[in-house]
Amino acid sequence: MHIETLKVFCDLADLRSFSKTADKHTISQSAISQQLAQLEVLHKCQLVNRKKRPIELTREGRLLYNAAREIVDRYEQFESQMHALRSSTADRVDVAAIFSIGMHALPDYVKKFMVRFPKVNMHIEYFEADKIYEQTLAGHIDVGIVAVPKRDKRLEVYDFQDEPLVLACSPKHPLAAEQHIDIHKVQFERFISFSENIPSRIWIDNILQAYNIIIRPVMEFDNIETIKRAVEINSGVSILPANALVQEINAATIKAVDFSNERFIRPTGIIVRKDKVLSQAAKYFIELLRKKGD
């Protein structure tokens, strides 16, 4: 058995969906089915009950899952340690962040880091949150930064910044004339959302539900930048972190309006694999982020 096959099987068991597993591994559903079939032939038993929706593991499947999860976790720990050795030798820190945080919150921290470690190469990549978790757990990156961080027993999760949320609208929109608005007014507006299952979407949906607000969704996008472009052309309003709107506010292409009800925020966090071997430079960068740059 190959490690990649075991990873696919573990993800299939966790996601309980051939299509979602195929998307995660960027291969076809047919390829997922073939790998599962190979495991079933090898072990001479049925591992998945395909008739259930969502799919379920059989008793034999659960037994294999427990063993496979332990093997995959141990191998990823090995990869993490190997990566740490290479990184320390190369004087490099690998960071991954969602685009909005990487572009708008990180630059000041990077500058301070470079003053302390001028010879260390900080490599920053921008990914969707799911990939950041995946890359962090696999040991390919040292530090991940995400919005609305989720807890995982394999990860250390530290608080980063609480980003104030505001109503974002076009300067041509009637609400742009307001200094503060009641969040209930969103209920009557065309609303541009994050895509379903994105942590920020779930977080904002929970805020709206707490105020018994039913929105009129007109568009959904998987990133802030596209949402901002739609807001700029007055396709609808959105609720976004204020710090991601600085450029548009200064250019007068988007108006940010505070809410009068309470101070709504989007939490962000730092994620690090628990058994990750970190260089002194990486440790310093994490402490710098945790201190909010003080």
C-alpha positions as a printed Julia matrix, in Angstrom:
294×3 Matrix{Float64}:
   0.0    0.0     0.0
   1.2    3.53   -0.8
   0.91   6.35    1.73
  -1.1    8.4    -0.79
  -3.66   5.6    -1.06
  -4.03   5.54    2.71
  -4.42   9.34    2.74
  -7.2    9.06    0.17
  -8.94   6.37    2.21
  -8.71   8.45    5.41
 -10.12  11.5     3.64
 -12.92   9.42    2.15
 -13.78   8.19    5.64
 -13.66  11.73    7.09
 -15.52  13.5     4.27
 -17.92  10.6     3.58
 -18.12  11.65   -0.06
 -16.4   10.45   -3.22
 -16.84  13.86   -4.89
 -15.43  15.88   -1.99
 -12.48  13.51   -1.66
 -11.82  13.74   -5.4
 -11.9   17.55   -5.21
  -9.48  17.6    -2.29
  -6.96  15.41   -4.13
  -7.67  17.0    -7.54
  -8.35  13.62   -9.14
 -11.49  12.04  -10.57
 -14.14  10.19   -8.59
 -13.32   7.17  -10.7
  -9.73   7.28   -9.45
 -10.99   7.38   -5.85
 -13.22   4.38   -6.53
 -10.32   2.48   -8.1
  -8.05   3.09   -5.13
 -10.79   1.95   -2.74
 -11.37  -1.15   -4.85
  -7.64  -1.97   -4.72
  -7.7   -1.79   -0.93
 -10.78  -4.01   -0.79
  -9.16  -6.6    -3.08
  -5.95  -6.48   -1.04
  -7.77  -7.04    2.26
 -10.49  -9.3     0.77
 -13.37  -7.41    2.37
 -15.77  -4.52    1.81
 -14.5   -1.36    3.47
 -17.28   1.1     2.58
 -21.05   0.74    2.48
 -21.76   2.53   -0.81
 -25.53   2.2    -0.44
 -25.65   4.63    2.5
 -25.77   8.37    1.86
 -23.49   9.76    3.08
 -21.3    6.68    2.78
 -20.29   4.76    5.9
 -17.37   2.54    6.79
 -17.98  -1.13    7.46
 -16.57  -2.73   10.6
 -13.5   -3.75    8.57
 -13.31  -0.25    7.15
 -13.22   1.31   10.62
 -10.43  -1.07   11.6
  -8.38  -0.05    8.55
  -9.16   3.62    9.12
  -7.76   3.56   12.66
  -4.55   1.91   11.48
  -4.26   4.08    8.36
  -4.81   7.3    10.3
  -1.99   6.4    12.66
   0.32   5.54    9.74
  -0.53   8.73    7.83
  -0.11  10.93   10.91
   3.25   9.34   11.72
   4.45   9.75    8.14
   3.35  13.39    8.07
   5.24  13.93   11.31
   8.33  12.47    9.63
   7.84  14.76    6.62
   7.43  17.72    8.97
  10.69  16.93   10.74
  12.53  16.46    7.45
  11.14  19.76    6.2
  12.27  21.46    9.41
  15.8   20.15    8.93
  15.89  21.44    5.36
  14.39  24.78    6.39
  16.88  25.31    9.2
  19.72  24.5     6.84
  18.36  26.86    4.19
  17.51  29.6     6.72
  13.93  29.74    5.49
  10.51  30.16    7.1
   7.46  28.98    5.16
   4.19  30.8     5.84
   0.74  30.32    4.31
  -2.16  32.73    4.8
  -5.56  33.35    3.34
  -5.28  36.16    0.82
  -7.04  38.89    2.8
  -4.83  38.43    5.87
  -1.65  37.94    3.86
  -2.16  41.11    1.86
  -3.54  43.42    4.53
  -2.35  42.24    7.96
   1.04  40.57    7.47
   3.31  43.2     5.84
   4.12  45.07    9.08
   5.0   41.82   10.87
   7.21  40.72    7.99
   9.11  44.02    8.13
   9.79  43.59   11.85
  10.83  39.97   11.28
  13.3   40.99    8.57
  14.93  43.53   10.89
  15.63  40.72   13.38
  16.5   38.02   10.82
  17.73  39.83    7.68
  19.39  36.7     6.24
  16.35  34.42    6.64
  14.16  33.94    3.58
  10.49  34.25    4.49
   8.42  32.48    1.84
   4.72  33.45    1.94
   2.01  31.78   -0.12
  -1.71  32.51   -0.31
  -4.14  29.58   -0.18
  -7.73  28.84    0.71
  -8.17  27.83    4.35
  -8.64  24.1     3.65
  -5.31  23.92    1.87
  -3.55  25.81    4.66
  -4.76  23.24    7.18
  -3.73  20.43    4.85
  -0.26  21.89    4.19
   0.29  22.64    7.88
  -0.65  19.12    8.95
   1.54  17.66    6.2
   4.51  19.64    7.51
   5.03  21.6     4.3
   4.65  24.99    5.97
   5.82  26.3     9.33
   3.05  28.8    10.12
  -0.51  29.04    8.83
  -2.78  32.06    9.3
  -6.52  31.68    8.79
  -9.82  33.33    9.6
 -12.17  31.75   12.15
  -9.62  29.06   13.11
 -10.94  25.59   13.9
  -9.6   23.37   16.64
  -7.71  20.19   15.81
  -5.9   17.92   18.27
  -2.9   17.87   15.93
  -2.57  21.65   15.84
  -1.52  24.45   18.14
  -3.95  27.31   17.55
  -3.12  30.84   18.72
  -5.24  33.97   18.57
  -4.15  36.58   16.05
  -6.23  39.67   15.25
  -9.93  40.33   15.78
 -10.93  42.08   12.56
 -13.84  44.56   12.88
 -16.67  43.78   10.47
 -18.45  46.56    8.59
 -21.12  46.91    5.97
 -19.39  47.33    2.59
 -21.35  49.09   -0.12
 -20.84  51.19   -3.21
 -20.66  54.98   -2.65
 -23.71  55.12   -4.94
 -25.75  52.91   -2.6
 -28.31  54.7    -0.38
 -26.76  53.24    2.79
 -23.44  54.9     1.95
 -24.8   58.15    3.4
 -25.19  56.56    6.85
 -22.54  56.9     9.57
 -23.87  53.88   11.47
 -26.61  51.43   10.58
 -28.7   48.84   12.32
 -27.74  45.39   11.05
 -31.42  44.6    10.45
 -31.29  46.88    7.4
 -29.18  44.23    5.64
 -32.29  42.05    5.44
 -33.77  44.21    2.72
 -30.64  44.51    0.59
 -29.11  42.46   -2.21
 -26.33  40.56   -0.43
 -22.98  39.28   -1.72
 -21.69  36.38    0.37
 -18.66  34.2     0.78
 -19.12  30.75   -0.75
 -20.81  28.09    1.33
 -18.59  26.22    3.84
 -15.94  28.97    3.92
 -15.33  29.72    7.64
 -16.01  33.45    7.23
 -19.37  32.66    5.59
 -20.35  30.42    8.49
 -19.24  33.06   11.01
 -21.22  35.87    9.34
 -24.26  33.62    8.85
 -24.24  32.97   12.61
 -24.23  36.72   13.3
 -27.19  37.21   10.96
 -29.06  34.28   12.51
 -28.51  35.72   15.99
 -30.41  38.81   14.83
 -33.05  36.76   12.97
 -32.01  38.26    9.64
 -32.81  36.54    6.36
 -30.62  37.92    3.59
 -31.34  38.22   -0.15
 -28.29  36.46   -1.62
 -27.44  37.48   -5.18
 -23.81  36.32   -5.51
 -21.33  34.06   -3.72
 -17.54  34.14   -4.09
 -14.69  32.26   -2.44
 -12.49  35.3    -1.76
 -12.74  38.87   -0.51
 -11.17  40.47   -3.57
 -13.94  39.28   -5.9
 -16.62  40.26   -3.39
 -15.13  43.77   -3.27
 -15.21  44.07   -7.05
 -18.91  43.15   -7.06
 -19.62  45.67   -4.29
 -17.77  48.4    -6.21
 -20.1   48.05   -9.2
 -23.11  48.22   -6.84
 -24.24  44.62   -7.4
 -25.1   44.41   -3.72
 -23.8   44.95   -0.19
 -21.64  42.68    1.93
 -20.23  42.31    5.44
 -16.43  42.35    5.34
 -13.4   42.98    7.59
 -12.64  46.69    7.67
  -8.87  46.19    7.35
  -9.39  44.48    3.97
 -11.1   47.61    2.63
  -8.46  50.25    3.34
  -7.35  50.62   -0.27
 -10.91  50.86   -1.61
 -11.97  53.3     1.12
  -9.01  55.56    0.33
  -9.86  55.37   -3.38
 -13.54  56.11   -2.6
 -14.69  53.0    -4.51
 -16.26  51.35   -1.45
 -17.93  52.89    1.61
 -17.53  51.1     4.95
 -20.37  51.7     7.4
 -20.11  50.7    11.06
 -22.94  48.83   12.75
 -24.8   50.45   15.62
 -25.9   47.22   17.33
 -22.54  46.0    18.64
 -18.93  45.58   17.58
 -18.95  42.64   15.2
 -15.57  40.98   14.58
 -14.03  38.16   12.55
 -11.44  36.25   14.62
  -8.23  35.13   12.94
  -5.67  32.65   14.19
  -2.22  31.17   13.83
  -1.96  27.41   13.3
   1.15  25.27   13.79
   1.47  21.51   13.77
   2.0   20.39   17.4
   5.04  18.21   16.76
   6.57  20.59   14.23
  10.3   21.16   14.69
  10.68  24.91   14.29
  13.76  27.04   13.72
  14.49  29.96   16.03
  13.42  32.32   13.24
  10.03  30.58   12.89
   9.51  30.64   16.65
  10.28  34.36   16.72
   7.79  35.05   13.92
   5.04  33.17   15.78
   5.74  35.12   18.98
   5.74  38.35   16.97
   2.29  37.52   15.59
   0.97  36.48   18.99
   2.12  39.78   20.51
   0.32  41.62   17.68
   3.62  43.21   16.72
   4.23  44.98   20.05
